[in-house]
């Protein structure tokens, strides 16, 4: 078994446990700080919407000599010198290695012709080789409205599906909060770094919401399995059973996220590094950020928040009191372990370990599930017998002795 597989087995069986739910206040604090930074970036810096949202004119021209990246400064200067943009600056980016893209605010027909001529003269190509499209601001507003409507419908459907599947409104609320957490952080990163928000970005955000929801539902399903009929017992609290579920699905969540991030990172590298700005880069960038944030929220936000909501129920409070009383009684009945060889006298037997015996000087499971020290002795301790020992009747009888083979006389000789 590999090292990761061994760790996963220990997490699944509870031999190794990471206290995600018990430290939920720390995760809440970290998320709150990140959310404040994200909201501050959106308010102070704003989002850099692409031309599809704000409207304008999009020029695309081939580069016949040199690279497209090297031609960007000259094209920007040539368009600005025409005076058609007034005080605005054109946005010039590369598309692959032999094409540039120029984005300007909305222009009139004459202004479009002047800008097109300036680009053609600088790149030494004909005006017919320069493609352009004029996008009105109303089209971008329609895209924004439809994107917000799609997001709202998606969130409502998410709450309904989770409630129907788990029959637990607290899971619906926790899953919804985790999704909003993912959206807010993703949008904040776009505002903080200055990435362009394009229609492909909106598609990517909706896609990562589906991935985050899938990861959260897997953890919730394990929580439901571990907490089934838990209110009638007294072994675990709800938070402890939910924390075990997070540990049991931890390796699976990490493996799934890594497998999903690797191809997305490859697409992002190809889209941004080789092909330049474009739909491929915008989509993969949103996916990369969202998958990472969604994995975090499904582990550190959704389940701890579910435990906070669930522990407020009277039945779960009563369960917590029973668990505490049971453990206190078990610890009191066990008492302190005396030191020295005499501790083994009159001790109760303990469950054997995987090898079949508890090693001397090791640890044995106590009555309350904890490990207690078992003292080692210099020699094995005998056990008392129920009756006195006596010597056998043949103890005083002379015992026959066997002669060596060399001194024996063969039969039939010596007569």
Buried (B, 14 or more C-beta within 10 A) or exposed (E): EEEEEEBBEEBBEEEEBEEBBBEBEEBBEEBEEBBEBBBEBBEEBEBBBBBBBBBBBBBBBBBEEEEBEEBBEBBBEBBBEBEBBEEEEBBBBBBBEBBBBBBBBBBEEEBBBBBBBBBBEBBEBEEEEBEBEBBEBEEBEEBBEEBEEBBEEBBEEBBEBBBEBBEBEBBBBBBBBBBBBBBBBBBBBBBBEEBBBBBBBBBBBBBBBBBBBEBBBBBBBBBBEBBEEBBEEBEBBBBBBBBBBBBBBBBBBBEBBEEBBEEBBEBBEEBBEEBBBBBBBBBBBBBBBBBBBBBBBBBBBBBBBBBBBBBEEEEBEEBBEBBEEBBEEBBEEBEEEEEEEEBBEEEEEBEEEEEEEBEEEEBBEBBBEEEBEBBEEEEEEEEEEEEEEEEEEEEEEEEEEEEEEEEEEEEEEEE
